[in-house]
Amino acid sequence: MTMPDLNLLVTLDVLLTEQNVARAAQRLRLSPSAMSRALARLRQTTGDPLLVRAGRGLVPTPRALALRERIGPLVHEAEAVLRPLQALNLAELQRTFTLRCSEGFVENFGAALVERAAAQAPGVRLRFVQKTDKDSTALRDGTVDLETGVLGANMGPELRTQALFRDRWVGVVRPSHPLAKAGAALTPEVFAHSRHVIASRRGVLGGPVDEALASLGLERNVAAIAGGFVAALALARGTDVVACVPERHTEHLRDGLHTFALPFATPEFSIAMFWHPRFQGDGGHGWFRGVVGEVCVMG
Protein backbone atom coordinates (compact mmCIF):
# COMPACT_ATOMS: atom_id res chain seq x y z
CA MET A 1 0.00 0.00 0.00
CA THR A 2 1.39 3.38 -1.05
CA MET A 3 1.60 5.92 1.76
CA PRO A 4 -0.17 9.21 0.97
CA ASP A 5 1.81 12.43 0.92
CA LEU A 6 1.08 13.87 4.37
CA ASN A 7 2.27 17.30 3.24
CA LEU A 8 -1.03 17.48 1.37
CA LEU A 9 -2.83 17.76 4.72
CA VAL A 10 -1.32 21.22 5.28
CA THR A 11 -2.13 22.23 1.72
CA LEU A 12 -5.72 21.04 2.07
CA ASP A 13 -6.14 22.89 5.37
CA VAL A 14 -4.98 26.18 3.83
CA LEU A 15 -7.07 25.71 0.66
CA LEU A 16 -10.23 25.00 2.62
CA THR A 17 -9.59 27.99 4.85
CA GLU A 18 -8.86 30.47 2.03
CA GLN A 19 -11.08 28.93 -0.68
CA ASN A 20 -8.80 30.74 -3.09
CA VAL A 21 -5.83 29.24 -4.93
CA ALA A 22 -3.83 32.47 -5.13
CA ARG A 23 -4.21 33.36 -1.44
CA ALA A 24 -3.45 29.77 -0.40
CA ALA A 25 -0.32 29.83 -2.56
CA GLN A 26 0.77 33.08 -0.94
CA ARG A 27 0.35 31.66 2.59
CA LEU A 28 2.40 28.59 1.75
CA ARG A 29 4.93 30.60 -0.30
CA LEU A 30 4.17 28.67 -3.47
CA SER A 31 3.48 29.85 -6.97
CA PRO A 32 -0.19 29.78 -8.09
CA SER A 33 0.66 27.06 -10.64
CA ALA A 34 2.28 24.90 -7.92
CA MET A 35 -0.82 25.33 -5.75
CA SER A 36 -3.06 24.39 -8.67
CA ARG A 37 -1.04 21.21 -9.16
CA ALA A 38 -1.35 20.46 -5.43
CA LEU A 39 -5.14 20.90 -5.65
CA ALA A 40 -5.20 18.49 -8.59
CA ARG A 41 -3.30 15.91 -6.55
CA LEU A 42 -5.70 16.38 -3.64
CA ARG A 43 -8.66 15.81 -5.93
CA GLN A 44 -7.05 12.66 -7.27
CA THR A 45 -6.16 11.38 -3.77
CA THR A 46 -9.58 12.04 -2.20
CA GLY A 47 -11.66 11.25 -5.28
CA ASP A 48 -13.57 14.53 -4.83
CA PRO A 49 -13.38 17.97 -6.52
CA LEU A 50 -13.12 19.58 -3.06
CA LEU A 51 -13.40 23.15 -4.40
CA VAL A 52 -15.67 23.99 -7.35
CA ARG A 53 -16.23 27.17 -9.32
CA ALA A 54 -19.12 29.42 -8.22
CA GLY A 55 -19.11 32.68 -10.11
CA ARG A 56 -15.67 34.21 -9.71
CA GLY A 57 -14.81 32.23 -6.56
CA LEU A 58 -14.53 28.65 -5.30
CA VAL A 59 -16.87 26.92 -2.88
CA PRO A 60 -16.26 23.67 -0.94
CA THR A 61 -18.09 20.49 -1.79
CA PRO A 62 -19.96 18.58 0.97
CA ARG A 63 -16.96 16.25 1.25
CA ALA A 64 -14.65 19.25 1.67
CA LEU A 65 -16.89 20.70 4.40
CA ALA A 66 -16.75 17.38 6.27
CA LEU A 67 -12.98 17.21 5.89
CA ARG A 68 -12.55 20.79 7.09
CA GLU A 69 -13.95 19.84 10.52
CA ARG A 70 -11.29 17.15 10.86
CA ILE A 71 -8.31 18.54 9.00
CA GLY A 72 -7.73 21.65 11.13
CA PRO A 73 -7.28 19.88 14.49
CA LEU A 74 -5.20 17.20 12.77
CA VAL A 75 -2.75 19.72 11.32
CA HIS A 76 -2.53 21.66 14.57
CA GLU A 77 -1.79 18.45 16.49
CA ALA A 78 0.95 17.49 14.02
CA GLU A 79 2.48 20.96 14.32
CA ALA A 80 2.46 20.65 18.11
CA VAL A 81 4.25 17.29 17.93
CA LEU A 82 7.02 18.70 15.73
CA ARG A 83 7.30 22.08 17.47
CA PRO A 84 10.41 22.59 19.66
CA LEU A 85 9.81 22.28 23.38
CA GLN A 86 8.68 25.49 24.99
CA ALA A 87 10.18 26.83 28.19
CA LEU A 88 8.88 24.98 31.23
CA ASN A 89 6.25 26.94 33.14
CA LEU A 90 6.55 25.67 36.71
CA ALA A 91 3.56 27.69 37.88
CA GLU A 92 1.33 25.69 35.49
CA LEU A 93 3.03 22.30 35.80
CA GLN A 94 0.54 19.61 36.90
CA ARG A 95 2.35 16.31 37.42
CA THR A 96 3.09 13.52 39.89
CA PHE A 97 6.72 12.45 40.27
CA THR A 98 7.40 9.04 41.80
CA LEU A 99 10.65 8.69 43.75
CA ARG A 100 11.81 5.24 44.83
CA CYS A 101 14.10 5.48 47.84
CA SER A 102 14.82 4.16 51.32
CA GLU A 103 12.95 5.21 54.44
CA GLY A 104 16.11 6.92 55.61
CA PHE A 105 16.20 9.11 52.51
CA VAL A 106 12.59 10.19 53.09
CA GLU A 107 13.28 10.85 56.78
CA ASN A 108 16.38 12.90 56.03
CA PHE A 109 15.49 14.72 52.80
CA GLY A 110 11.77 14.18 52.18
CA ALA A 111 10.38 17.22 53.99
CA ALA A 112 12.83 19.62 52.36
CA LEU A 113 12.11 18.05 48.97
CA VAL A 114 8.34 18.52 49.37
CA GLU A 115 8.76 22.13 50.52
CA ARG A 116 11.15 23.12 47.73
CA ALA A 117 9.04 21.47 45.03
CA ALA A 118 5.86 23.14 46.33
CA ALA A 119 7.52 26.55 46.43
CA GLN A 120 8.56 26.32 42.77
CA ALA A 121 5.72 24.24 41.27
CA PRO A 122 2.55 24.23 43.41
CA GLY A 123 0.78 21.81 41.06
CA VAL A 124 3.40 19.08 41.46
CA ARG A 125 2.75 16.07 43.69
CA LEU A 126 5.54 13.85 45.03
CA ARG A 127 4.99 10.14 45.57
CA PHE A 128 7.55 8.25 47.66
CA VAL A 129 7.71 4.47 47.26
CA GLN A 130 9.90 2.24 49.39
CA LYS A 131 12.96 0.70 47.85
CA THR A 132 12.96 -2.99 48.71
CA ASP A 133 15.57 -4.16 46.18
CA LYS A 134 17.92 -2.92 43.47
CA ASP A 135 15.85 -4.14 40.52
CA SER A 136 15.58 -1.42 37.84
CA THR A 137 12.39 -2.74 36.19
CA ALA A 138 10.25 0.08 37.62
CA LEU A 139 12.53 2.67 36.02
CA ARG A 140 12.38 0.87 32.70
CA ASP A 141 8.59 0.56 32.57
CA GLY A 142 8.02 4.15 33.71
CA THR A 143 6.20 3.44 36.98
CA VAL A 144 9.07 5.18 38.82
CA ASP A 145 10.53 8.49 37.65
CA LEU A 146 13.65 8.60 39.79
CA GLU A 147 15.51 6.35 42.22
CA THR A 148 18.20 7.00 44.81
CA GLY A 149 20.76 4.69 46.35
CA VAL A 150 24.16 3.14 45.85
CA LEU A 151 24.67 2.29 42.21
CA GLY A 152 24.76 -1.50 42.00
CA ALA A 153 26.22 -3.87 39.44
CA ASN A 154 22.76 -5.20 38.60
CA MET A 155 21.37 -1.80 37.60
CA GLY A 156 20.46 -1.49 33.91
CA PRO A 157 23.47 -0.35 31.85
CA GLU A 158 21.29 2.16 29.97
CA LEU A 159 20.28 4.09 33.10
CA ARG A 160 21.47 7.68 33.56
CA THR A 161 23.13 8.48 36.88
CA GLN A 162 24.16 11.54 38.88
CA ALA A 163 26.04 11.50 42.19
CA LEU A 164 24.28 13.28 45.06
CA PHE A 165 26.68 13.06 47.98
CA ARG A 166 29.46 11.01 49.56
CA ASP A 167 28.74 8.98 52.68
CA ARG A 168 30.60 6.85 55.21
CA TRP A 169 29.79 4.17 57.76
CA VAL A 170 29.51 5.18 61.42
CA GLY A 171 28.63 3.37 64.62
CA VAL A 172 25.53 4.29 66.64
CA VAL A 173 24.55 3.39 70.20
CA ARG A 174 22.23 4.80 72.83
CA PRO A 175 23.87 7.36 75.17
CA SER A 176 24.01 4.90 78.09
CA HIS A 177 25.91 2.28 76.08
CA PRO A 178 29.50 1.58 77.29
CA LEU A 179 30.87 2.40 73.81
CA ALA A 180 29.48 5.94 74.11
CA LYS A 181 32.13 6.59 76.77
CA ALA A 182 34.91 4.41 75.36
CA GLY A 183 36.80 7.22 73.60
CA ALA A 184 40.36 6.20 72.75
CA ALA A 185 39.77 2.82 74.38
CA LEU A 186 37.52 1.84 71.49
CA THR A 187 39.58 -0.65 69.50
CA PRO A 188 38.52 -2.88 66.61
CA GLU A 189 38.46 -5.80 69.07
CA VAL A 190 36.20 -4.01 71.55
CA PHE A 191 33.93 -2.94 68.72
CA ALA A 192 33.69 -6.44 67.20
CA HIS A 193 33.01 -8.16 70.52
CA SER A 194 30.11 -5.80 71.36
CA ARG A 195 26.59 -6.97 70.51
CA HIS A 196 25.51 -5.75 67.05
CA VAL A 197 22.35 -5.30 65.00
CA ILE A 198 22.85 -5.63 61.25
CA ALA A 199 20.62 -3.90 58.72
CA SER A 200 19.94 -6.22 55.79
CA ARG A 201 16.85 -6.35 53.56
CA ARG A 202 17.53 -9.99 52.66
CA GLY A 203 18.82 -11.03 56.09
CA VAL A 204 22.31 -11.61 54.68
CA LEU A 205 25.36 -11.00 56.86
CA GLY A 206 28.36 -9.21 55.39
CA GLY A 207 29.23 -5.91 53.77
CA PRO A 208 31.97 -3.27 53.93
CA VAL A 209 32.09 -3.19 57.75
CA ASP A 210 32.42 -6.98 58.01
CA GLU A 211 34.98 -7.07 55.20
CA ALA A 212 37.12 -4.48 57.00
CA LEU A 213 36.92 -6.46 60.26
CA ALA A 214 37.70 -9.72 58.43
CA SER A 215 40.93 -8.17 57.12
CA LEU A 216 41.88 -7.70 60.81
CA GLY A 217 40.91 -11.27 61.68
CA LEU A 218 37.76 -10.13 63.51
CA GLU A 219 34.05 -10.80 63.21
CA ARG A 220 31.03 -8.94 64.59
CA ASN A 221 29.03 -10.46 67.43
CA VAL A 222 25.59 -10.29 65.78
CA ALA A 223 22.65 -10.23 68.18
CA ALA A 224 19.92 -9.18 65.73
CA ILE A 225 19.21 -8.61 62.05
CA ALA A 226 16.83 -5.82 60.99
CA GLY A 227 15.23 -5.17 57.62
CA GLY A 228 16.68 -1.67 57.24
CA PHE A 229 18.42 1.26 58.92
CA VAL A 230 15.21 2.60 60.50
CA ALA A 231 14.59 -0.70 62.30
CA ALA A 232 18.28 -1.12 63.21
CA LEU A 233 18.40 2.33 64.82
CA ALA A 234 15.16 1.65 66.68
CA LEU A 235 16.79 -1.42 68.23
CA ALA A 236 19.94 0.56 69.04
CA ARG A 237 17.75 3.18 70.74
CA GLY A 238 16.06 0.61 72.94
CA THR A 239 18.80 -1.83 73.84
CA ASP A 240 22.58 -2.17 74.12
CA VAL A 241 23.34 -3.13 70.52
CA VAL A 242 25.57 -1.31 68.05
CA ALA A 243 24.17 -0.27 64.67
CA CYS A 244 26.39 0.60 61.72
CA VAL A 245 24.68 3.01 59.30
CA PRO A 246 25.53 5.58 56.61
CA GLU A 247 26.20 8.92 58.32
CA ARG A 248 24.48 11.43 56.02
CA HIS A 249 21.72 9.10 54.99
CA THR A 250 20.52 8.72 58.58
CA GLU A 251 21.25 12.13 60.09
CA HIS A 252 17.74 12.84 61.42
CA LEU A 253 17.14 9.21 62.34
CA ARG A 254 20.08 9.35 64.76
CA ASP A 255 18.72 12.25 66.83
CA GLY A 256 19.21 11.47 70.52
CA LEU A 257 21.67 8.66 69.85
CA HIS A 258 25.46 8.63 70.19
CA THR A 259 27.35 8.45 66.89
CA PHE A 260 31.05 7.56 66.69
CA ALA A 261 33.67 6.99 64.02
CA LEU A 262 34.57 3.35 63.45
CA PRO A 263 37.97 2.38 64.87
CA PHE A 264 39.11 1.01 61.50
CA ALA A 265 38.96 2.17 57.89
CA THR A 266 36.01 1.50 55.62
CA PRO A 267 35.64 2.85 52.09
CA GLU A 268 33.40 5.87 51.51
CA PHE A 269 30.65 5.45 48.93
CA SER A 270 28.47 7.65 46.73
CA ILE A 271 24.71 7.98 46.93
CA ALA A 272 23.34 8.68 43.46
CA MET A 273 20.07 9.19 41.65
CA PHE A 274 19.27 7.25 38.49
CA TRP A 275 16.59 7.47 35.82
CA HIS A 276 15.68 5.97 32.48
CA PRO A 277 16.95 7.75 29.33
CA ARG A 278 13.34 8.25 28.14
CA PHE A 279 13.19 11.18 30.61
CA GLN A 280 16.58 12.67 29.72
CA GLY A 281 15.12 15.44 27.57
CA ASP A 282 11.90 15.91 29.54
CA GLY A 283 11.80 19.45 30.95
CA GLY A 284 9.69 18.60 33.99
CA HIS A 285 11.82 15.60 34.86
CA GLY A 286 14.98 17.65 34.47
CA TRP A 287 13.59 20.22 36.89
CA PHE A 288 12.72 17.49 39.42
CA ARG A 289 16.23 16.03 39.20
CA GLY A 290 17.60 19.49 39.88
CA VAL A 291 15.41 19.89 42.96
CA VAL A 292 16.57 16.52 44.36
CA GLY A 293 20.20 17.48 43.73
CA GLU A 294 19.80 20.87 45.44
CA VAL A 295 18.10 19.40 48.50
CA CYS A 296 20.78 16.72 48.93
CA VAL A 297 23.62 19.24 48.61
CA MET A 298 21.99 21.55 51.16
CA GLY A 299 21.08 18.66 53.45
Helices and strands as residue ranges (DSSP letters): H 7-18, H 21-27, H 32-46, E 51-54, E 57-60, H 62-82, G 90-92, E 95-101, H 103-105, I 106-110, H 111-120, E 124-130, H 137-141, E 146-149, E 160-167, E 169-173, G 178-181, G 183-185, H 188-193, E 195-199, H 208-215, E 221-226, H 229-238, E 242-246, G 248-250, G 252-254, E 258-261, E 269-275, G 277-279, H 283-298
